[in-house]
Amino acid sequence: MDTVVSTRSNRLTGWVPRTTGFLRAVREELRKVTWPTRPELVKATRMIIVFSIVLGLTIGLMDYVLQLILVEGVARLAR
């Protein structure tokens, strides 16, 4: 029974050092990160916006063409 009590107390009291260690490790990893410069960030954002627009137009065009083929084509076959 002593091992059960000591295990519970270790879990309860051990979370503070574990959390502190984790936060220190996170801080060290964030120091290693190479953050983009403002021009790099602007360029990447523009690329993402353009890509999103192109992808949206492509999907919209494919939807329109497939609707014409499947809906209108099937309706013509049924006549």
C-alpha positions in Angstrom: 0.0 0.0 0.0 2.9 2.3 0.6 3.9 2.0 -3.1 0.4 3.1 -4.2 0.6 6.2 -1.9 4.1 7.1 -3.0 3.2 6.7 -6.7 0.2 9.0 -6.3 2.2 11.6 -4.4 5.0 11.4 -7.0 2.4 12.0 -9.7 1.0 14.9 -7.8 4.3 16.6 -6.8 6.2 15.6 -9.9 4.2 17.6 -12.4 5.8 20.9 -11.5 9.3 19.9 -12.4 8.1 18.1 -15.5 6.2 21.1 -16.6 9.1 23.4 -16.0 11.4 21.1 -17.9 9.0 21.0 -20.8 8.7 24.7 -21.0 12.4 25.2 -20.9 12.8 22.7 -23.7 10.2 24.5 -25.7 12.0 27.8 -25.2 15.3 26.2 -26.4 13.6 24.8 -29.5 12.1 28.2 -30.3 15.5 29.8 -30.2 16.6 27.4 -32.9 13.8 28.4 -35.3 14.7 30.5 -38.3 11.8 33.0 -38.6 11.1 34.4 -42.1 11.8 38.0 -42.9 9.0 40.4 -43.7 9.6 40.2 -47.5 9.7 36.4 -47.4 6.5 36.4 -45.5 4.8 38.8 -47.9 6.0 36.7 -50.9 4.7 33.4 -49.4 1.4 35.0 -48.5 0.9 36.3 -52.1 1.8 32.9 -53.5 -0.8 31.2 -51.2 -3.5 33.7 -52.2 -2.8 33.3 -55.9 -2.7 29.5 -55.6 -6.0 29.5 -53.7 -7.7 31.6 -56.4 -6.3 29.4 -59.2 -7.4 26.3 -57.4 -10.9 27.7 -56.7 -11.3 28.6 -60.4 -10.1 25.2 -61.5 -12.5 23.4 -59.1 -15.4 25.7 -60.2 -14.7 25.1 -63.9 -14.5 21.3 -63.3 -17.8 21.4 -61.4 -19.5 23.3 -64.2 -18.1 21.0 -66.9 -19.1 17.8 -65.0 -22.5 19.2 -64.3 -23.0 19.8 -68.0 -21.9 16.4 -68.9 -23.6 14.4 -66.2 -26.8 16.4 -65.5 -27.6 17.7 -69.0 -26.2 14.6 -70.7 -28.3 12.3 -68.7 -31.4 14.5 -69.2 -30.8 14.3 -73.0 -30.5 10.5 -72.9 -33.8 10.3 -70.9 -35.7 12.1 -73.6 
